[in-house]
């Protein structure tokens, strides 16, 4: 099985898993609404259980991209017998995030042309920002970045809470697949 086939398998599996999670979230939300009725927490009902499920999906998609990009960097480094590993490159380029470092390693060291995947890479950068709010800020958008976060298609803010739409999840999974496939086939 080729790397591209393995990526497709993982994406298809994740897609099926997410479909089941959305069914669960819808079912749980209908039961939760009865419990929350008349409480102060009912103001948060639009986010509810499905909000937590979607947060987890954002992290899963980012982890998928991170996992495969690390493997693809190693794959190309070994295949091309390159003297610079991604870990060495990472240490030399400290002022950027890992997603940007992967991109730079693949384009500068490995010399891949990834211009066809530019839009997918931009979406992954937005996914990274959302994921960082979820992981490092407890789901809250930092005050300095709220305007930027709120402009991401499929993302909204409920006060400072980052709310992820279902369309953002499916779009992110599609862009992750497209970007990873572009790297695998370059």
C-alpha positions as CSV (number, residue, x, y, z in Angstrom):
1,X,0.0,0.0,0.0
2,X,1.4,3.4,-1.0
3,X,1.7,6.3,1.3
4,X,-1.1,8.1,-0.6
5,X,-3.3,5.0,-0.2
6,X,-2.6,4.9,3.5
7,X,-3.5,8.6,3.8
8,X,-6.8,8.0,2.0
9,X,-7.6,5.0,4.2
10,X,-7.0,7.2,7.4
11,X,-9.2,10.0,6.0
12,X,-12.0,7.6,5.0
13,X,-11.9,6.0,8.4
14,X,-12.0,9.4,10.1
15,X,-14.9,10.5,7.9
16,X,-16.9,7.4,8.9
17,X,-16.0,7.9,12.5
18,X,-17.1,11.6,12.4
19,X,-20.4,10.6,10.8
20,X,-21.1,8.3,13.8
21,X,-20.0,11.1,16.2
22,X,-22.4,13.5,14.6
23,X,-25.2,11.0,15.1
24,X,-24.2,10.6,18.7
25,X,-24.0,14.4,19.2
26,X,-27.5,14.9,17.8
27,X,-28.9,12.2,20.0
28,X,-27.2,13.5,23.1
29,X,-28.2,17.1,22.3
30,X,-31.9,16.2,22.2
31,X,-31.6,14.5,25.6
32,X,-29.5,17.3,27.1
33,X,-31.9,20.1,26.1
34,X,-34.6,18.6,28.4
35,X,-32.1,18.6,31.3
36,X,-31.0,22.2,30.7
37,X,-34.4,23.7,30.2
38,X,-35.0,26.6,32.6
39,X,-31.5,26.7,34.0
40,X,-28.9,29.4,33.6
41,X,-27.0,26.9,31.4
42,X,-29.7,26.9,28.8
43,X,-28.2,30.1,27.3
44,X,-25.4,27.8,26.1
45,X,-27.7,25.3,24.5
46,X,-26.8,26.2,20.9
47,X,-23.3,24.9,21.6
48,X,-24.1,22.0,23.9
49,X,-22.8,18.5,23.4
50,X,-22.1,18.7,19.7
51,X,-19.8,21.6,20.4
52,X,-17.6,19.3,22.5
53,X,-17.7,16.6,19.8
54,X,-16.7,19.2,17.1
55,X,-13.8,20.4,19.2
56,X,-12.5,16.9,19.4
57,X,-12.8,16.5,15.7
58,X,-10.7,19.7,15.1
59,X,-8.0,18.2,17.2
60,X,-8.2,14.8,15.4
61,X,-7.9,16.4,12.0
62,X,-4.9,18.5,13.0
63,X,-3.3,15.4,14.5
64,X,-3.9,13.5,11.3
65,X,-2.1,16.2,9.3
66,X,0.7,16.5,11.8
67,X,1.3,12.7,11.9
68,X,1.4,12.4,8.1
69,X,3.5,15.5,7.5
70,X,6.1,14.2,9.9
71,X,6.1,10.8,8.2
72,X,6.2,12.4,4.7
73,X,9.2,14.5,5.7
74,X,11.0,11.4,6.9
75,X,9.9,9.5,3.8
76,X,11.3,12.2,1.4
77,X,14.5,12.7,3.5
78,X,15.3,9.0,3.3
79,X,14.2,8.5,-0.3
80,X,16.3,11.5,-1.4
81,X,19.1,10.7,0.9
82,X,19.0,14.2,2.2
83,X,21.5,15.1,4.9
84,X,19.1,17.5,6.7
85,X,16.4,15.8,8.7
86,X,13.2,17.6,9.6
87,X,14.3,17.6,13.3
88,X,17.5,19.4,12.4
89,X,15.5,21.8,10.2
90,X,13.0,22.4,13.0
91,X,15.8,23.4,15.4
92,X,17.2,25.9,12.9
93,X,13.8,27.5,12.2
94,X,12.6,28.3,15.7
95,X,10.3,31.2,15.0
96,X,7.5,29.4,13.2
97,X,4.9,26.8,14.0
98,X,5.3,23.1,13.0
99,X,2.9,23.3,10.2
100,X,4.8,26.1,8.6
101,X,8.1,24.3,9.3
102,X,6.8,21.2,7.5
103,X,5.8,23.3,4.5
104,X,9.2,25.0,4.4
105,X,11.1,21.8,4.8
106,X,9.2,20.1,2.0
107,X,9.5,23.1,-0.4
108,X,13.0,24.3,0.6
109,X,14.9,21.2,1.5
110,X,13.0,18.5,-0.4
111,X,12.2,20.9,-3.2
112,X,8.6,19.9,-3.7
113,X,6.3,22.2,-5.7
114,X,3.1,22.5,-3.5
115,X,1.6,25.6,-5.2
116,X,-1.4,23.4,-6.2
117,X,-2.2,22.9,-2.5
118,X,-1.9,26.5,-1.4
119,X,-5.6,26.9,-0.5
120,X,-5.6,23.7,1.5
121,X,-2.4,24.8,3.3
122,X,-4.1,28.1,4.2
123,X,-7.1,26.2,5.5
124,X,-4.8,24.0,7.6
125,X,-3.2,27.2,9.0
126,X,-6.7,28.3,10.1
127,X,-7.4,24.9,11.5
128,X,-4.2,25.2,13.5
129,X,-5.3,28.5,15.0
130,X,-8.7,27.1,16.0
131,X,-7.1,24.0,17.4
132,X,-4.6,26.1,19.5
133,X,-7.6,28.1,21.0
134,X,-9.2,24.7,21.9
135,X,-6.1,23.2,23.3
136,X,-4.2,26.1,24.9
137,X,-7.0,28.5,25.8
138,X,-9.8,26.2,27.0
139,X,-11.9,26.8,23.8
140,X,-11.7,30.6,24.3
141,X,-10.5,32.9,21.6
142,X,-7.7,35.1,22.9
143,X,-8.8,38.8,22.9
144,X,-6.1,39.8,20.4
145,X,-7.1,37.1,17.9
146,X,-10.9,37.1,18.3
147,X,-11.5,39.2,15.2
148,X,-9.2,36.9,13.1
149,X,-10.8,33.7,14.5
150,X,-14.3,35.0,13.9
151,X,-13.5,35.6,10.2
152,X,-12.6,32.0,9.6
153,X,-15.4,30.4,7.5
154,X,-17.3,27.9,9.7
155,X,-16.1,29.4,13.0
156,X,-18.0,31.8,15.2
157,X,-17.7,33.1,18.7
158,X,-20.2,32.8,21.5
159,X,-18.9,35.6,23.7
160,X,-15.3,34.4,23.7
161,X,-16.0,30.7,23.2
162,X,-14.9,29.4,19.8
163,X,-17.8,27.6,18.1
164,X,-17.0,25.1,15.3
165,X,-19.6,24.4,12.7
166,X,-20.1,21.0,11.0
167,X,-19.1,22.5,7.7
168,X,-15.8,23.6,9.1
169,X,-15.1,20.0,10.2
170,X,-15.9,18.5,6.7
171,X,-14.0,21.3,5.0
172,X,-11.0,20.7,7.2
173,X,-11.0,17.0,6.6
174,X,-11.2,17.6,2.8
175,X,-8.4,20.2,2.9
176,X,-6.2,17.9,5.0
177,X,-6.6,15.1,2.5
178,X,-5.9,17.4,-0.4
179,X,-2.8,18.8,1.1
180,X,-1.4,15.5,2.3
181,X,-2.2,13.9,-1.2
182,X,-0.4,16.8,-2.9
183,X,2.7,16.2,-0.7
184,X,2.5,12.4,-1.2
185,X,2.2,12.8,-5.0
186,X,4.8,15.6,-5.5
